[in-house]
Amino acid sequence: MSSDIARKYKILVVDDDPDVTLKLKRGLEEKGFAVAAFNDPINVISQFKPEEYDLVLLDTKMPGMNGFELYGQIERVDRGIKVFFMTSFIRYYESLSQGYQSVDISRFIKKPIDIDSVVRRIKDDQSSA
């Protein structure tokens, strides 16, 4: 992905761990992406606007609202939003995500997060769109 494309690409990161959001925000911004980061999923709902982001990176396990519930709320506002779910527990969340038809295993990113592999996933996702 060229840096020109990355600069135009807006990513929303939501994880209850401030260290994770900070690492992702800094790492993706260094690669040229525009990134907004939140640690509280409830704050995301009140501030989310349609077509503001190209991609959302969601932690699956957060207090108050899990990533699948947040995705359901976000999808009501922006039907075309793309999402990747971040988790350390892929097997568990494979079964939990069954109720969400638009979620498949290819939408999961395993923690700990490696910025270069996330950028590759974004690039691959863009080229398959």
PyMOL commands that set and color helices and strands:
alter all, ss='L'
color gray80, all
select helices_A, chain A and resi 3-8+18-30+41-47+67-77+90-99+105-107+115-128
alter helices_A, ss='H'
color red, helices_A
select strands_A, chain A and resi 10-14+34-38+55-59+82-87+108-110
alter strands_A, ss='S'
color yellow, strands_A
deselect
rebuild
show_as cartoon
